[in-house]
Amino acid sequence: MSSLIRTPVPNISVAGFRYQSQKYRRFTNNHVGVTFPKLHIKRLLVCCSKLTPWEPKPLTYAPTDEAEPELVEETPNLFDTLKLEDNATTPATDSEKLAQKASSPSQGAGFLKWPLWILGPAFLLGTGMVPTLWLPISSIFLGSNIASLLSLVGLDCIFNLGATLFLLMAHSTTQPKDPMEAPQSKAPFSYRFWNMFASIVGYAIPLALLFGSQKGFLQPQLAPISYLVLLGPYLLLLSVQILTELLTWHWQSPVWLVTPVIYEAYRVLQLMRGLKLSAEISAPAWMMHTIRGLVCWWVLILGLQLMRVAWFAGFSAKTRKEQRS
């Protein structure tokens, strides 16, 4: 193709030199002044449709896929922008690393948690069953007085300490090595409702009997100190169980399923101990029947809790099977 080049002839002119020094300025002013023609250079206009050999060819970009390009957010710091670009360019590598990390078993953490499977039940046995089954009643019960009440409350506090340690160890066995992968198990609303209903019923019946005894509706009347010796530790431990369940529900800990089972199993022994003490203090018949009724109530609730554990195990197995398929 043709090319058009216009090259005009330039006019060259040179102006006189000027010196900043005072000496040379005096010399130029007094002696000689040299004047040259001014130099004017006009730009050359080149119109050409062909590229010269030394010009590179224009680059073209064609996307390899139809996905929209990812935009990197602009940050005031250059190094932050470079870091974001590096993270955006290697998503596949990061996902592969996470998959390998999830598939690799945490053998070290599992080995460290194995002793908890023995220490937890051992604490529960040593603080709950051993004092109740092997400690003589005569050593902790000296009659209807404050000393006997404090001895019984201290015995239940020892069990509560062991139960708390057991729940903490059980919660620790459910936690993975990576804290970000910690499971959060939320108790269903129906489960929480019926648990609170059972606890409120078990709490309201003894208080109603105490009110009826003090008002004279139940005869013969029972002294307040005798009532506290028989049912005071029961009411105190029931309050601790309600508080523990509320905390496990709030923290979404997987131990919410076994918390009522532990306390209710001990409550049955606690009430059976109350039956023995009621014979020691010659409690009225209505108190004996009340304690027997509470034993039956909590055995029924304990059976329901165990059925819920079995149902939850089957539900978890079914969910796991659906996820694999």
Summary of the structure (lengths in Angstrom):
residues: 325
radius of gyration: 44.7
end to end distance: 68.8
largest distance: 143.7
contacts: 766
relative contact order: 0.07
helix: 66%
strand: 4%
